[in-house]
Amino acid sequence: MLRVLNLANNNMSGIISDCWMNWDLLVILNLENNQFSGKIPSSLGNISSLLSLDMRDNKLFGNLPVSLLNSKSLMIIELAENELVGKIRTSIGRDNKSLKVLSLRSNKLEGKIPYEICHLSSIQILDLASQTSESCLEVRHQLLFFFTTLFSRIEF
């Protein structure tokens, strides 16, 4: 059974099909630095074995699938440098206690960073930089609040 699919840096294009539930043992999916377009298939978030998803630097658009942000298995979600829109939903972090990397840099996300992002208890890298529709001052204020809340839970 397929466990790792690495198609990075191939200048591939087209829409990514929503058929991922057929590869239920997939652990790593790397589609970075291609020309894929369309929406991110919601079935990717339902693969219980998937630990790492890298789709950065494509032409993906639409909202972030709820299934991805609420996946119980994903440790790395790398979706930077696409054309994703909408808001980060308040359900983020509800079920995922293993997410270590969340990179949504250089997209078109809008709105406030939800307080619920503080529930990502294992997060090590959170990259929300360069959103085109949010003012830098608002993002800085929200990240300061996030890190203040996060560090208040850590004992030194």
N, CA, C and O of each residue as an XYZ file, in Angstrom:
624
protein
N       0.833     -1.188      0.000
C       0.000      0.000      0.000
C       0.876      1.248      0.000
O       1.960      1.259      0.583
N       0.402      2.280     -0.648
C       1.124      3.543     -0.756
C       1.145      4.263      0.589
O       0.094      4.501      1.184
N       2.346      4.612      1.071
C       2.494      5.305      2.348
C       3.031      6.725      2.161
O       2.705      7.619      2.943
N       3.857      6.937      1.121
C       4.433      8.253      0.852
C       4.205      8.582     -0.614
O       4.523      7.784     -1.496
N       3.654      9.760     -0.867
C       3.482     10.249     -2.234
C       4.136     11.620     -2.316
O       3.653     12.589     -1.731
N       5.240     11.687     -3.049
C       5.985     12.927     -3.189
C       6.016     13.308     -4.663
O       6.733     12.697     -5.455
N       5.240     14.315     -5.023
C       5.192     14.824     -6.389
C       5.657     16.279     -6.439
O       5.269     17.027     -7.336
N       6.480     16.674     -5.482
C       6.938     18.058     -5.365
C       7.810     18.468     -6.547
O       8.508     17.647     -7.143
N       7.751     19.758     -6.869
C       8.654     20.388     -7.841
C       8.596     19.761     -9.226
O       9.634     19.558     -9.857
N       7.408     19.455     -9.702
C       7.260     18.809    -11.003
C       6.512     19.641    -12.033
O       6.302     19.190    -13.159
N       6.109     20.846    -11.662
C       5.345     21.715    -12.569
C       4.062     21.028    -13.040
O       3.611     21.246    -14.165
N       3.479     20.199    -12.174
C       2.225     19.521    -12.485
C       1.074     20.512    -12.334
O       1.174     21.471    -11.569
N      -0.007     20.283    -13.054
C      -1.150     21.197    -12.981
C      -2.447     20.400    -12.999
O      -2.453     19.182    -13.175
N      -3.534     21.120    -12.812
C      -4.849     20.502    -12.823
C      -5.488     20.556    -11.450
O      -4.923     21.094    -10.498
N      -6.659     19.994    -11.374
C      -7.414     19.968    -10.128
C      -7.086     18.680     -9.388
O      -6.954     17.621    -10.002
N      -6.956     18.770     -8.082
C      -6.664     17.599     -7.257
C      -7.977     16.883     -6.966
O      -8.878     17.460     -6.357
N      -8.087     15.649     -7.390
C      -9.327     14.883     -7.216
C      -9.621     14.613     -5.746
O      -8.718     14.580     -4.911
N     -10.887     14.422     -5.452
C     -11.325     14.154     -4.080
C     -11.539     12.646     -3.906
O     -12.652     12.182     -3.659
N     -10.441     11.899     -4.042
C     -10.536     10.434     -3.975
C      -9.565      9.861     -2.946
O      -9.217      8.682     -3.021
N      -9.140     10.646     -2.022
C      -8.072     10.250     -1.105
C      -8.489      9.186     -0.103
O      -7.629      8.526      0.481
N      -9.768      9.007      0.106
C     -10.212      7.993      1.064
C      -9.835      6.581      0.623
O      -9.886      5.648      1.424
N      -9.454      6.418     -0.653
C      -9.026      5.111     -1.151
C      -7.595      4.770     -0.742
O      -7.182      3.614     -0.842
N      -6.830      5.774     -0.279
C      -5.448      5.557      0.144
C      -5.370      5.762      1.649
O      -4.741      6.707      2.125
N      -5.997      4.892      2.374
C      -6.160      5.082      3.814
C      -4.904      4.798      4.632
O      -4.927      4.972      5.850
N      -3.802      4.366      4.003
C      -2.546      4.163      4.723
C      -1.504      5.228      4.388
O      -0.352      5.125      4.811
N      -1.900      6.242      3.637
C      -0.988      7.318      3.253
C      -0.549      8.087      4.497
O      -1.381      8.503      5.303
N       0.760      8.271      4.648
C       1.329      8.946      5.812
C       1.833     10.339      5.442
O       1.651     11.291      6.201
N       2.470     10.456      4.272
C       3.047     11.729      3.828
C       2.568     12.029      2.416
O       2.672     11.190      1.521
N       2.041     13.236      2.226
C       1.629     13.707      0.905
C       2.307     15.046      0.656
O       2.057     16.024      1.362
N       3.170     15.078     -0.358
C       3.886     16.303     -0.702
C       3.603     16.656     -2.152
O       4.057     15.976     -3.072
N       2.846     17.728     -2.341
C       2.505     18.229     -3.680
C       3.033     19.649     -3.876
O       2.560     20.370     -4.755
N       4.000     20.050     -3.071
C       4.464     21.436     -3.085
C       5.111     21.837     -4.403
O       5.631     21.011     -5.153
N       5.055     23.142     -4.650
C       5.735     23.773     -5.781
C       5.350     23.158     -7.122
O       6.197     22.703     -7.890
N       4.044     23.159     -7.375
C       3.504     22.743     -8.652
C       2.555     23.840     -9.125
O       2.669     24.987     -8.693
N       1.648     23.506     -9.984
C       0.656     24.456    -10.496
C      -0.765     23.939    -10.278
O      -1.671     24.280    -11.039
N      -0.966     23.121     -9.245
C      -2.296     22.596     -8.973
C      -3.251     23.736     -8.646
O      -2.870     24.716     -8.007
N      -4.497     23.596     -9.091
C      -5.503     24.619     -8.840
C      -6.759     23.952     -8.285
O      -6.824     22.731     -8.146
N      -7.741     24.773     -7.975
C      -8.988     24.239     -7.443
C      -8.988     24.240     -5.936
O      -8.096     24.793     -5.293
N     -10.003     23.612     -5.385
C     -10.159     23.555     -3.934
C      -9.386     22.370     -3.365
O      -9.144     21.375     -4.049
N      -9.009     22.500     -2.106
C      -8.352     21.403     -1.412
C      -9.408     20.349     -1.107
O     -10.425     20.663     -0.488
N      -9.189     19.109     -1.528
C     -10.189     18.059     -1.286
C     -10.409     17.829      0.211
O      -9.453     17.648      0.965
N     -11.651     17.837      0.626
C     -11.961     17.654      2.041
C     -11.618     16.244      2.515
O     -11.393     16.038      3.707
N     -11.575     15.273      1.608
C     -11.277     13.896      2.009
C      -9.858     13.742      2.550
O      -9.575     12.756      3.230
N      -8.951     14.692      2.268
C      -7.593     14.612      2.795
C      -7.594     14.629      4.322
O      -6.783     13.946      4.948
N      -8.479     15.387      4.916
C      -8.557     15.466      6.367
C      -9.144     14.231      7.016
O      -9.112     14.099      8.240
N      -9.678     13.329      6.216
C     -10.293     12.112      6.759
C      -9.380     10.895      6.682
O      -9.790      9.792      7.045
N      -8.150     11.079      6.215
C      -7.196      9.967      6.165
C      -6.571      9.872      7.553
O      -5.759     10.718      7.929
N      -6.940      8.858      8.305
C      -6.516      8.769      9.709
C      -5.026      8.513      9.879
O      -4.487      8.738     10.962
N      -4.348      8.046      8.831
C      -2.909      7.776      8.925
C      -2.055      8.960      8.469
O      -0.842      8.952      8.681
N      -2.659      9.977      7.849
C      -1.902     11.092      7.274
C      -1.299     11.959      8.370
O      -2.017     12.512      9.203
N       0.030     12.073      8.363
C       0.743     12.885      9.347
C       1.220     14.206      8.777
O       1.268     15.209      9.488
N       1.576     14.217      7.486
C       2.151     15.417      6.885
C       1.498     15.717      5.542
O       1.431     14.860      4.661
N       1.021     16.947      5.404
C       0.401     17.417      4.166
C       1.100     18.699      3.742
O       1.034     19.706      4.446
N       1.767     18.668      2.596
C       2.473     19.846      2.082
C       1.952     20.156      0.684
O       2.212     19.427     -0.273
N       1.212     21.252      0.592
C       0.650     21.689     -0.690
C       1.018     23.150     -0.959
O       0.323     23.841     -1.704
N       2.107     23.614     -0.354
C       2.484     25.022     -0.513
C       2.902     25.320     -1.943
O       3.314     24.440     -2.698
N       2.780     26.583     -2.280
C       3.219     27.112     -3.574
C       2.544     26.422     -4.752
O       3.195     25.872     -5.641
N       1.208     26.472     -4.724
C       0.383     26.041     -5.837
C      -0.585     27.173     -6.143
O      -0.311     28.326     -5.812
N      -1.690     26.867     -6.757
C      -2.713     27.872     -7.064
C      -4.053     27.436     -6.501
O      -5.096     27.634     -7.123
N      -4.014     26.844     -5.327
C      -5.227     26.346     -4.686
C      -6.042     27.512     -4.148
O      -5.486     28.490     -3.650
N      -7.358     27.404     -4.249
C      -8.229     28.485     -3.787
C      -9.400     27.913     -3.007
O      -9.537     26.698     -2.863
N     -10.234     28.800     -2.511
C     -11.385     28.373     -1.733
C     -11.081     28.415     -0.248
O     -10.021     28.876      0.175
N     -12.033     27.925      0.535
C     -11.897     27.913      1.989
C     -11.038     26.743      2.456
O     -10.872     25.748      1.749
N     -10.503     26.887      3.655
C      -9.775     25.783      4.286
C     -10.783     24.710      4.663
O     -11.757     25.008      5.355
N     -10.581     23.478      4.234
C     -11.518     22.418      4.622
C     -11.513     22.197      6.144
O     -10.451     22.069      6.753
N     -12.671     22.156      6.731
C     -12.802     21.925      8.166
C     -12.144     20.598      8.538
O     -11.541     20.482      9.605
N     -12.256     19.604      7.671
C     -11.697     18.281      7.965
C     -10.186     18.330      8.164
O      -9.646     17.548      8.945
N      -9.495     19.234      7.471
C      -8.045     19.357      7.643
C      -7.700     19.951      8.998
O      -6.870     19.415      9.733
N      -8.341     21.054      9.317
C      -8.017     21.754     10.558
C      -8.453     20.975     11.789
O      -7.946     21.221     12.883
N      -9.374     20.047     11.633
C      -9.844     19.248     12.766
C      -9.340     17.810     12.727
O      -9.780     16.973     13.516
N      -8.421     17.523     11.814
C      -7.865     16.179     11.731
C      -7.196     15.813     13.054
O      -6.523     16.641     13.668
N      -7.382     14.584     13.480
C      -6.767     14.124     14.725
C      -5.346     13.624     14.508
O      -4.591     13.481     15.469
N      -4.968     13.356     13.256
C      -3.662     12.752     12.995
C      -2.619     13.714     12.437
O      -1.429     13.527     12.691
N      -3.020     14.723     11.696
C      -2.052     15.580     11.017
C      -1.129     16.289     12.002
O      -1.581     16.892     12.975
N       0.169     16.207     11.734
C       1.169     16.906     12.524
C       1.690     18.132     11.780
O       2.121     19.106     12.398
N       1.648     18.079     10.446
C       2.137     19.177      9.609
C       1.083     19.510      8.557
O       0.664     18.651      7.781
N       0.668     20.762      8.548
C      -0.216     21.276      7.493
C       0.488     22.484      6.895
O       0.590     23.534      7.530
N       0.969     22.328      5.681
C       1.724     23.371      4.990
C       0.950     23.778      3.745
O       0.972     23.084      2.728
N       0.258     24.925      3.842
C      -0.581     25.400      2.741
C      -0.202     26.815      2.306
O      -1.015     27.509      1.693
N       1.003     27.246      2.610
C       1.452     28.601      2.299
C       1.498     28.842      0.788
O       1.585     27.908     -0.009
N       1.437     30.103      0.429
C       1.624     30.560     -0.945
C       0.632     29.947     -1.918
O       1.003     29.408     -2.961
N      -0.637     30.042     -1.549
C      -1.737     29.658     -2.415
C      -2.685     30.846     -2.508
O      -2.266     31.983     -2.294
N      -3.927     30.610     -2.814
C      -4.917     31.679     -2.917
C      -6.139     31.350     -2.072
O      -7.275     31.605     -2.473
N      -5.889     30.778     -0.893
C      -6.971     30.381     -0.003
C      -7.655     31.607      0.587
O      -7.002     32.604      0.895
N      -8.965     31.528      0.740
C      -9.756     32.652      1.234
C     -10.590     32.220      2.438
O     -10.587     31.054      2.833
N     -11.289     33.169      2.996
C     -12.181     32.876      4.109
C     -11.505     33.115      5.440
O     -10.466     33.770      5.526
N     -12.111     32.575      6.467
C     -11.628     32.757      7.824
C     -11.095     31.449      8.372
O     -11.453     30.366      7.909
N     -10.233     31.569      9.368
C      -9.820     30.388     10.125
C     -10.974     30.110     11.079
O     -11.316     30.957     11.905
N     -11.557     28.963     10.973
C     -12.765     28.642     11.752
C     -12.463     28.446     13.226
O     -11.362     28.045     13.600
N     -13.433     28.728     14.040
C     -13.272     28.607     15.486
C     -13.184     27.157     15.951
O     -12.871     26.907     17.115
N     -13.449     26.211     15.081
C     -13.331     24.800     15.458
C     -11.889     24.307     15.415
O     -11.614     23.161     15.772
N     -10.966     25.166     14.981
C      -9.566     24.755     14.871
C      -9.039     24.301     16.233
O      -9.297     24.937     17.254
N      -8.313     23.216     16.231
C      -7.680     22.732     17.449
C      -8.573     21.955     18.384
O      -8.108     21.449     19.406
N      -9.843     21.849     18.058
C     -10.766     21.142     18.947
C     -10.370     19.686     19.134
O     -10.373     19.174     20.253
N     -10.030     19.021     18.036
C      -9.718     17.598     18.100
C      -8.244     17.279     17.880
O      -7.803     16.183     18.225
N      -7.476     18.198     17.320
C      -6.091     17.895     16.978
C      -5.157     18.320     18.098
O      -4.928     19.509     18.320
N      -4.630     17.344     18.790
C      -3.669     17.605     19.865
C      -2.242     17.315     19.400
O      -1.301     17.438     20.184
N      -2.074     16.931     18.128
C      -0.745     16.570     17.629
C      -0.191     17.543     16.598
O       0.954     17.381     16.176
N      -0.954     18.545     16.175
C      -0.496     19.474     15.141
C       0.694     20.288     15.637
O       0.598     21.008     16.631
N       1.821     20.164     14.927
C       3.048     20.861     15.307
C       3.351     22.031     14.384
O       3.922     23.030     14.819
N       2.970     21.915     13.106
C       3.253     22.966     12.126
C       1.963     23.307     11.384
O       1.306     22.437     10.812
N       1.617     24.590     11.408
C       0.494     25.103     10.626
C       0.984     26.334      9.898
O       1.217     27.374     10.514
N       1.143     26.224      8.592
C       1.621     27.345      7.785
C       0.570     27.702      6.745
O       0.280     26.936      5.826
N       0.014     28.885      6.924
C      -0.992     29.418      6.002
C      -0.508     30.739      5.392
O      -1.308     31.507      4.858
N       0.774     30.995      5.472
C       1.396     32.234      5.006
C       1.055     32.524      3.543
O       0.902     31.610      2.733
N       0.941     33.805      3.227
C       0.767     34.283      1.852
C      -0.445     33.683      1.152
O      -0.340     33.106      0.070
N      -1.584     33.832      1.791
C      -2.860     33.477      1.196
C      -3.745     34.719      1.231
O      -3.232     35.834      1.328
N      -5.025     34.553      1.156
C      -5.961     35.680      1.189
C      -6.977     35.495      2.295
O      -8.150     35.834      2.137
N      -6.523     34.954      3.417
C      -7.416     34.734      4.548
C      -7.796     36.070      5.166
O      -7.049     37.045      5.081
N      -8.964     36.101      5.786
C      -9.452     37.350      6.351
C     -10.051     37.122      7.722
O     -10.218     35.987      8.169
N     -10.365     38.206      8.370
C     -10.996     38.112      9.676
C      -9.978     37.977     10.789
O      -8.768     38.024     10.570
N     -10.499     37.811     11.970
C      -9.644     37.709     13.145
C      -9.124     36.299     13.324
O      -9.745     35.326     12.896
N      -7.980     36.212     13.960
C      -7.440     34.908     14.328
C      -8.259     34.434     15.518
O      -8.282     35.111     16.546
N      -8.927     33.304     15.412
C      -9.807     32.880     16.499
C      -9.033     32.513     17.769
O      -7.939     31.952     17.703
N      -9.609     32.833     18.904
C      -9.006     32.494     20.187
C      -8.755     30.995     20.288
O      -7.798     30.567     20.932
N      -9.602     30.205     19.662
C      -9.510     28.745     19.738
C      -8.195     28.199     19.195
O      -7.862     27.038     19.433
N      -7.447     29.020     18.472
C      -6.143     28.574     17.976
C      -5.220     28.262     19.157
O      -4.241     27.529     19.013
N      -5.538     28.821     20.316
C      -4.765     28.537     21.540
C      -4.920     27.090     21.986
O      -4.122     26.607     22.790
N      -5.923     26.395     21.485
C      -6.128     24.990     21.847
C      -5.162     24.052     21.121
O      -5.127     22.854     21.404
N      -4.385     24.593     20.192
C      -3.385     23.783     19.500
C      -2.198     23.604     20.446
O      -1.187     24.296     20.326
N      -2.331     22.689     21.365
C      -1.382     22.554     22.479
C      -0.001     22.047     22.067
O       0.956     22.230     22.819
N       0.135     21.426     20.912
C       1.436     20.910     20.470
C       2.099     21.779     19.414
O       3.168     21.433     18.912
N       1.483     22.897     19.071
C       1.987     23.731     17.972
C       3.400     24.222     18.262
O       3.692     24.691     19.362
N       4.280     24.109     17.257
C       5.641     24.609     17.364
C       5.907     25.708     16.352
O       6.680     26.629     16.617
N       5.265     25.613     15.189
C       5.392     26.652     14.166
C       3.988     27.040     13.719
O       3.208     26.207     13.257
N       3.691     28.319     13.868
C       2.418     28.874     13.413
C       2.754     30.053     12.522
O       3.201     31.088     13.016
N       2.547     29.920     11.219
C       2.917     30.951     10.253
C       1.667     31.446      9.548
O       1.102     30.759      8.697
N       1.242     32.658      9.918
C       0.060     33.275      9.323
C       0.427     34.587      8.627
O      -0.450     35.412      8.371
N       1.691     34.789      8.323
C       2.181     36.047      7.766
C       1.633     36.320      6.366
O       1.231     35.407      5.644
N       1.630     37.584      6.013
C       1.355     38.073      4.663
C      -0.021     37.710      4.120
O      -0.149     37.299      2.967
N      -1.040     37.861      4.943
C      -2.410     37.709      4.445
C      -2.796     39.036      3.796
O      -2.605     40.092      4.400
N      -3.324     39.001      2.602
C      -3.551     40.230      1.852
C      -4.736     41.042      2.349
O      -4.825     42.229      2.032
N      -5.654     40.451      3.118
C      -6.832     41.215      3.482
C      -6.914     41.567      4.969
O      -7.965     42.005      5.436
N      -5.863     41.391      5.694
C      -5.859     41.714      7.128
C      -4.757     42.731      7.390
O      -3.651     42.591      6.866
N      -5.039     43.739      8.183
C      -4.014     44.732      8.471
C      -2.927     44.125      9.347
O      -3.204     43.299     10.217
N      -1.693     44.541      9.109
C      -0.552     44.020      9.877
C      -0.712     44.294     11.363
O      -0.390     43.437     12.186
N      -1.195     45.456     11.713
C      -1.348     45.808     13.120
C      -2.319     44.861     13.815
O      -2.056     44.427     14.936
N      -3.429     44.536     13.172
C      -4.422     43.619     13.758
C      -3.818     42.234     13.960
O      -4.012     41.620     15.009
N      -3.093     41.741     12.970
C      -2.470     40.424     13.081
C      -1.436     40.423     14.195
O      -1.386     39.478     14.982
N      -0.617     41.452     14.278
C       0.395     41.509     15.341
C      -0.258     41.507     16.709
O       0.206     40.811     17.613
N      -1.323     42.270     16.879
C      -2.026     42.322     18.155
C      -2.581     40.943     18.518
O      -2.461     40.504     19.662
N      -3.181     40.271     17.552
C      -3.764     38.958     17.818
C      -2.692     37.919     18.122
O      -2.889     37.075     18.997
N      -1.555     37.961     17.415
C      -0.483     37.013     17.684
C       0.146     37.269     19.047
O       0.516     36.325     19.744
N       0.270     38.530     19.431
C       0.777     38.847     20.759
C      -0.130     38.237     21.820
O       0.354     37.658     22.793
N      -1.438     38.363     21.640
C      -2.396     37.761     22.567
C      -2.247     36.242     22.582
O      -2.263     35.621     23.645
N      -2.103     35.648     21.398
C      -1.954     34.189     21.297
C      -0.726     33.720     22.064
O      -0.814     32.794     22.870
N       0.430     34.358     21.817
C       1.662     33.909     22.469
C       1.650     34.195     23.964
O       2.219     33.424     24.737
N       1.022     35.272     24.385
C       0.883     35.544     25.814
C       0.081     34.428     26.474
O       0.438     33.942     27.548
N      -0.996     34.032     25.826
C      -1.826     32.937     26.348
C      -1.064     31.618     26.336
O      -1.129     30.856     27.301
N      -0.344     31.344     25.252
C       0.408     30.104     25.127
C       1.494     30.008     26.194
O       1.612     28.988     26.872
N       2.273     31.049     26.343
C       3.385     31.002     27.293
C       2.926     31.041     28.737
O       3.680     30.654     29.629
N       1.730     31.489     28.987
C       1.235     31.481     30.360
C       0.966     30.051     30.840
O       0.861     29.808     32.042
N       0.854     29.101     29.896
C       0.611     27.695     30.251
C       1.898     26.902     30.444
O       1.852     25.758     30.898
N       3.042     27.489     30.109
C       4.317     26.784     30.171
C       5.014     27.108     31.493
O       5.108     28.268     31.896
N       5.494     26.068     32.152
C       6.253     26.261     33.382
C       7.723     26.228     33.062
O       8.210     25.295     32.424
N       8.442     27.259     33.510
C       9.883     27.334     33.269
C      10.649     26.910     34.483
O      11.880     26.907     34.467
